[in-house]
Every structure is written in C-alpha cells, then in structure tokens.
Amino acid sequence: MTGLRIEISKFAVVGAGNFVLTFVIFALLLNKLHVNHIVSLGTAWLFGMFFSYVVNFVWVFRPTDKLTFDSRFTKFLIVGIVSVALNMIALQCLVDATAFDPFYLQFALIPLVVAFNFSAAKSWSLR
C-alpha cells in the first residue's frame, strides 16, 4: 500500500505542475490572446501531454530506466486524446447549458480529468 501512496502522491505533484502549466497556457490563450476556448484547451493539452509523459515516466511510474517514446507513449497519447475529447465535450456542454465563463468551468472539470488520467496511466499506458 505504501508504494501506491507514493505513486499517488508523486502523480499529484506532477498533476499540480501540469495543471499550472496547462491552465496558464489555457488562460493566456483564452483571456489575453482571445483564442477560442476549445482551441485554447487543445493547445494547452498538447504542452501538458509531453510534460506529463516525461515526468510520469521518469519519476512516478518508472516502467524502465530509460525514457522511451515507444508503445507506452502511444498509449499515453491515446488516453490523453480520450481524456481531452471528453473534457472538451463536457466543457462545451457546460458552456452551452450554463453560459458560465469557460475559464471557471474548466477549473471545475480538472479533478475528474486527473482521476481518469491516473487510473489509465496506472492500469494501462505506463504499466
């Protein structure tokens, strides 16, 4: 159980770093550059995917001693694509249903996205 707690703790730290990185990019694109909220989210996601894969690979799950961009990376991207697609759909539905600011709606969706991503990385992509 201790190993799992350590993994969850490390994943949370990486997630926090990824959250800051992607949310800053999202907010900058959305609020300062006035880029569409879906394009902003997709761009932020791309940056976050590379950051998250590298740090989770070398620090959290350590499937091998050497960082590789092989089938694990492909699986990680597949999970990421599913995750961001569901995130985009949820964000758009919430924007349409509530007319709330997409900035705050995306903030509220983050815990669900993180839980999905940890489960998928632990059980499949970075196994």
N, C-alpha and C positions, 0 to 999 in steps of 0.2 A: 504493500500500500504506500510505503514511503516513496518509492520510485515514481508512482503515478502522481503523487502530490508534488514532487519536484518537477515532473513534466508539466503538470497543470500550471504550477507557479511560473516556470520559465515561459510557457506558452502565453500566459497572461502578460508577462513583461514584453514579450515580442509583440503581442497583440496591442498593448498600450503604445509601443513605439510605432507600429503600423497604423494604429488609429490616429496618432498625432500626424504622422506623415501624410496619410491619405486624406484626413479631414482638412489639413492645412491646404493641400493641393485642391481639394474639392471647394473649399471656401474661397480660395483665391480665384479660381476659375469662375465660380458662380457669382460671387459678390463684387470682385474687383474688375474682372475681365468680361463679365456678363455673358458667359458661355452657358448654353442650355444645361439644365440640371442633370439630364441623362448623359450628355457628353462629358460634363464635369465629373460625374461619378465614374464613368468608364475610364477616363484618363487617370484619375486618382487610383482606380483599381489596378491598372497596369503597373504603375510605380510600386504599389503595395505588394503585388504578387511577387515581383523579383526580390524585393526586400525581405518579405516574409519567407519565401522559399529558402533563400540563402541562410538566414539566421535560424530558422527552424531546423534546417538540415544540419548545420554545423554546431548548434548549441542545444537544441531541445531534444530532438529525436535521435540524432546521430546514427542513421542506418548504416553508414560506412565511415571510415576515417577520412576519406577524400570526397570533397564536394564534387558531385557529378550532375550533369544535366541530361539524364537518361529517361527511362520509363517512369521513374519517380516524379521527375519534373513534368512529364506529360500528364500523369495522373493528378498532380498538384494543380496544373492548369485546368484540367477538366473539372475538378472540384471547384476551382475558382470561377470558372465560366458559369457553372450551375449556380454557384453562390451569388455571383454578381447579377446574373439574369433574374434570379428570384428576388434579389434586393431591388433591382430596377423595377420589376413588376410591382412589388409591394410599395415602393416609393411613388410610382406613378399612380397606383390605385389610391394611396393615401392623399396625394396631392389633389387628385380629382374629387375624392369624396369629402375632403375637409377644407380645401382651399388654404390650408396652413402653409407656412413657409417651408419649402423643401429642405432648407438647412436644418431646421429643428426636427423635422420628420426623419431625416437620415440619422441624426443623432440618436433618436429613439430606436431605430432599427439595429443599431450596432450590436447590442447584446445577443440578439438572435443570430446574426451573421457569425459572430465569434463562436458561439456554441456549435453551430453547424460545421464551421471550418475545423475546429479542434477534433470533433468526432470523426470527420472524414480523414484528416491527416493521421490521426492515431490509428484508425482501423484499416486504412487503405493506402493513401498516397505516399506517406512517409514511413510505412511499416517496415 
